[in-house]
Amino acid sequence: MNEPIRSFQVDQLKVEVYPDRQRLGAAAGRRAAEKIRAALAAQDEVRVIFAAAPSQNETLETLSQAPGIDWSRVVGLHMDEYIGLAPDSPQRFSRYLYDHLVSKVSFKNFLYLDDTRLALGPEDIIKRYTEILSAAPVDLVCMGIGENGHIAFNDPPVDFSDPRLVKVVDLDDVCRQQQVNDGCFPEFGAVPKQAVSLSVTALMNAKSLVCAVPAATKRAAVMRTVSGGISGECPATVLRRHADAVLYADADSFDLDR
């Protein structure tokens, strides 16, 4: 069954609900592949921002196996990274992206936020990556939504008009606990308190958004995203203002009784 069990639109955001996370991820991965192929047909180089989280496993697996993508013309970009983890830490998002995508396809280039070869501090990372993001348009973002409604590491409340593209953020307790819930850290105290993150503005500047959000732990955030007002108290609600965004949920992350 490749068709959603429910589909609708709220403001400009399209929503598709699938029976389980495998079919959710397959659908999200197929759409990401379609967007990349279409962009490659129109231009020499395509730029894609990728989130790093267990919620993206199935999407990235599908995308990495998708036919007809000339990855040698695709530049990968990095959505967020912890501050303070050792370069060889398995919890680094750069490690996740390498394991789940970069090692599987032949990118033209993959530009990590905190490139450990450069040994940059947070402010230098911000300067470097702001220049990277400003150099050319971003064609696609593959992303998720946090348990507190965050997108990237923009925990609530957020200012949707913030002009910055990259910033240092303090991670709130809900966000940090999510990292434990996801099995990424053994305990709350081991989760870093800060990260470097692309801003809401940077994500919304992209031409297309593919947002994959499986699992019951995300149900409250998904339902807040698609109902009620658009507010910085639930950052993901801003997706409803994007002209080409699709939210993929499953029977666990979406309340089918509503």
C-alpha positions in Angstrom: 0.0 0.0 0.0 1.8 3.1 -1.3 -1.1 5.5 -1.0 -1.6 7.5 2.2 -4.5 6.6 4.5 -5.3 10.3 4.9 -4.2 13.4 3.0 -5.2 17.0 3.3 -3.9 20.5 3.2 -3.7 23.1 6.0 -2.9 26.6 4.8 -0.1 25.9 2.2 1.2 22.7 3.9 0.2 19.3 2.4 -0.1 16.5 4.9 0.0 12.8 4.1 -0.5 10.0 6.7 0.7 6.5 6.1 0.0 3.3 8.1 3.6 2.9 9.4 7.0 4.6 9.5 8.4 2.3 6.7 5.8 3.5 4.2 6.0 7.1 5.5 9.8 7.1 4.9 9.4 5.5 1.5 7.0 8.2 0.4 9.1 11.0 1.8 12.2 9.5 0.2 10.5 9.2 -3.2 9.4 12.8 -3.1 12.9 14.0 -2.1 14.2 12.0 -5.1 11.7 13.5 -7.4 12.6 17.0 -6.3 16.3 16.4 -6.8 15.8 14.9 -10.2 13.6 17.8 -11.3 16.2 20.3 -10.1 19.0 18.5 -11.8 17.0 18.6 -15.1 16.9 22.4 -14.8 20.3 23.4 -13.4 23.9 22.2 -13.2 24.1 21.9 -9.4 21.5 21.1 -6.7 21.9 21.9 -3.0 20.1 19.9 -0.3 20.0 20.4 3.5 19.7 17.2 5.5 18.5 16.6 9.1 20.2 14.0 11.2 17.9 12.0 13.5 16.5 8.4 13.7 13.2 9.8 12.3 15.0 10.2 9.0 16.3 6.6 8.7 13.7 5.3 6.3 13.6 8.5 4.2 17.4 8.6 3.7 17.5 4.8 3.0 14.9 5.3 0.2 16.6 8.4 -1.2 20.0 6.8 -1.2 18.7 3.9 -3.4 16.6 6.1 -5.7 17.4 5.7 -9.4 18.2 8.5 -11.8 20.0 10.9 -9.5 23.4 12.2 -10.6 24.8 12.7 -7.1 28.0 14.1 -8.6 26.1 17.3 -9.2 24.5 17.4 -5.7 26.0 19.4 -2.8 24.8 18.2 0.7 24.3 20.7 3.5 24.2 20.0 7.3 21.2 21.3 9.4 22.6 21.3 12.9 25.3 20.0 15.2 26.0 19.8 18.9 28.7 22.0 20.5 31.2 20.3 22.7 31.2 16.7 21.5 34.5 15.1 20.7 35.3 14.9 17.0 35.0 11.1 17.1 31.8 11.0 19.2 29.2 8.6 17.7 26.5 11.1 18.7 27.7 13.8 16.3 25.1 14.5 13.6 27.9 14.5 11.1 28.6 10.9 11.9 24.9 10.1 11.4 24.8 11.8 8.0 28.0 10.0 7.0 26.7 6.6 8.0 23.2 7.0 6.6 23.8 9.0 3.4 27.3 10.4 2.6 28.9 6.9 2.6 26.2 5.5 0.3 26.2 8.1 -2.6 28.8 10.1 -4.4 28.1 13.7 -3.6 29.8 16.5 -5.5 30.5 17.8 -2.0 29.1 17.5 1.5 29.7 20.6 3.6 29.5 19.8 7.3 28.6 22.6 9.7 31.4 21.7 12.2 34.0 20.4 9.8 36.5 18.9 12.3 39.4 19.4 9.9 39.0 23.1 10.3 38.8 23.2 14.1 36.6 26.3 14.1 34.9 27.8 17.1 31.1 28.5 17.1 31.3 32.1 15.8 33.7 31.0 13.0 31.3 28.1 12.1 28.4 30.6 11.9 30.4 33.0 9.6 31.6 30.1 7.3 28.2 28.5 7.0 26.3 31.7 6.5 28.6 32.4 3.5 27.9 28.9 2.2 24.1 29.2 2.5 24.2 32.7 0.9 26.3 31.6 -2.0 23.4 29.9 -3.9 19.8 28.9 -3.4 18.9 25.8 -1.5 16.7 23.5 -3.6 15.4 21.1 -0.9 15.3 20.4 2.8 14.9 16.9 4.2 13.8 17.5 7.8 11.7 16.4 10.8 9.9 17.9 13.7 11.0 17.6 17.4 8.9 16.6 20.3 8.7 20.2 21.3 7.8 21.3 17.8 11.3 22.4 16.9 12.6 22.4 13.4 16.4 22.1 13.2 17.4 23.0 16.7 15.1 26.0 16.9 13.4 25.3 20.2 10.3 27.3 21.2 9.7 30.2 21.3 11.2 31.3 18.1 11.1 34.6 16.1 10.1 33.7 12.6 11.5 37.1 11.4 15.0 36.4 12.7 17.3 37.4 9.8 20.2 35.1 10.8 20.8 32.0 8.8 22.9 30.2 11.4 23.1 30.6 15.1 24.2 29.1 18.4 21.1 27.8 20.3 20.5 26.7 23.9 18.7 23.3 23.9 15.7 23.2 26.1 15.0 20.3 28.5 12.3 18.7 26.2 14.7 18.7 23.3 17.5 17.2 25.3 15.3 14.5 26.7 14.2 13.6 23.2 17.8 12.7 22.4 17.7 10.2 25.3 14.2 9.0 24.1 15.7 8.4 20.6 18.4 6.3 22.1 21.2 8.7 21.0 22.4 9.4 24.6 22.4 7.1 27.7 21.1 9.8 30.0 19.9 13.4 30.2 23.1 14.8 31.6 25.1 13.5 28.7 23.2 15.6 26.2 25.0 18.8 25.2 23.3 22.0 26.2 24.1 24.0 23.1 24.3 23.5 19.3 24.9 25.3 16.1 21.7 25.3 14.0 20.3 26.7 10.8 17.6 29.1 11.6 13.9 28.9 10.7 14.7 31.6 8.0 17.3 29.4 6.4 15.0 26.5 6.2 12.1 28.5 4.9 14.3 30.0 2.2 14.6 26.6 0.5 12.5 25.9 -2.6 11.0 22.7 -1.3 10.6 21.0 2.1 10.1 17.3 2.8 9.3 16.7 6.4 9.2 13.1 7.8 7.8 12.7 11.3 7.1 9.1 12.5 6.5 7.7 16.0 4.1 8.2 18.8 6.5 10.5 20.7 5.9 13.1 17.9 2.1 13.0 17.9 1.5 16.1 20.1 4.0 18.1 17.9 2.4 16.9 14.7 -1.1 17.7 15.8 0.0 21.2 17.0 1.7 21.7 13.7 -1.5 21.1 11.7 -4.1 22.7 14.0 -4.4 26.0 15.8 -2.5 29.1 14.9 0.9 29.6 13.4 3.1 30.6 16.3 6.7 30.6 17.5 5.5 28.6 20.4 5.4 25.7 18.0 8.1 26.4 15.4 6.9 23.7 13.0 3.7 25.6 12.4 5.6 28.0 10.1 5.8 25.1 7.6 2.2 26.1 6.8 3.5 29.2 5.2 5.8 27.5 2.7 4.7 27.2 -0.9 6.1 23.7 -1.5 6.1 21.7 1.8 4.8 18.2 2.5 4.5 16.7 6.0 4.6 12.9 6.2 3.2 11.3 9.3 2.2 7.8 10.3 -0.6 6.2 12.3 1.5 6.6 15.4 2.4 10.3 15.0 -1.0 11.4 13.7 -4.2 11.3 15.7 -6.6 9.5 13.2 -9.6 10.3 15.4 -9.3 14.0 14.7 
